[in-house]
């Protein structure tokens, strides 16, 4: 439904940055979802945050 999860990086104990294979997957994650009894919510990167890659490699 959301596409493939390409990369996941732990920012801190309860925060992760993820990279999805398709842009439409972002809307599904931002809308929120549930894994077992845990509610997950997402947010988009703000304009002052930039995702970069080295030589085109994913995170």
LUMDREN-834073 format. One line per 8 residues: their letters; for each residue x, z, y of C-alpha. Coordinates in nm, 4 decimals. Example, Ala and Ser with C-alpha at 12.3 -4.5 7.8 and 13.67 -1.06 7.14 Angstrom:
<atoms>
as) 1.2300,0.7800,-0.4500 ~ 1.3670,0.7140,-0.1060
</atoms>
This chain:
<atoms>
xxxxxxxx) 0.0000,0.0000,0.0000 ~ 0.2720,0.0922,0.2499 ~ 0.5452,-0.1354,0.1243 ~ 0.8746,-0.0219,-0.0176 ~ 1.0703,0.2789,0.1081 ~ 1.4170,0.1384,0.1839 ~ 1.5952,0.4476,0.3158 ~ 1.5328,0.8180,0.3686
xxxxxxxx) 1.7612,1.0482,0.5680 ~ 1.7234,1.4240,0.6036 ~ 1.7378,1.5321,0.9690 ~ 1.6721,1.9005,0.9012 ~ 1.4896,2.1205,0.6496 ~ 1.1445,1.9731,0.7233 ~ 1.2211,1.6430,0.9000 ~ 1.3177,1.3055,0.7555
xxxxxxxx) 1.3748,0.9581,0.8970 ~ 1.2548,0.6735,0.6768 ~ 1.2845,0.2965,0.6812 ~ 0.9986,0.0904,0.5391 ~ 1.0196,-0.2666,0.4046 ~ 0.7227,-0.3896,0.6107 ~ 0.6110,-0.2936,0.9635 ~ 0.2511,-0.2365,0.8495
xxxxxxxx) 0.3752,0.0519,0.6321 ~ 0.4546,0.2456,0.9497 ~ 0.0873,0.2745,1.0469 ~ -0.0027,0.4219,0.7084 ~ 0.2739,0.6846,0.7343 ~ 0.1926,0.7708,1.0972 ~ -0.1739,0.8185,0.9991 ~ -0.0565,1.0857,0.7524
xxxxxxxx) -0.0844,1.1340,0.3765 ~ -0.0786,1.4095,0.1150 ~ 0.1600,1.4784,-0.1745 ~ 0.0052,1.7365,-0.4063 ~ -0.0979,2.0160,-0.1663 ~ 0.1409,1.9209,0.1171 ~ 0.0129,1.7276,0.4195 ~ 0.2675,1.4820,0.5616
xxxxxxxx) 0.2472,1.3481,0.9160 ~ 0.4706,1.0931,1.0805 ~ 0.5647,0.9752,1.4263 ~ 0.7212,0.6608,1.5613 ~ 1.0716,0.6589,1.7041 ~ 1.0516,0.6917,2.0811 ~ 1.1972,0.4324,2.3172 ~ 1.5167,0.6326,2.3666
xxxxxxxx) 1.5913,0.6344,1.9908 ~ 1.7522,0.3303,1.8287 ~ 1.7998,0.2519,1.4606 ~ 2.1300,0.0737,1.3944 ~ 2.2925,-0.0638,1.0833 ~ 2.6508,-0.1484,0.9949 ~ 2.7006,-0.5092,0.8841 ~ 2.3286,-0.5404,0.8112
xxx) 2.3327,-0.2667,0.5457 ~ 2.0300,-0.0343,0.5260 ~ 2.0785,0.3366,0.5907
</atoms>
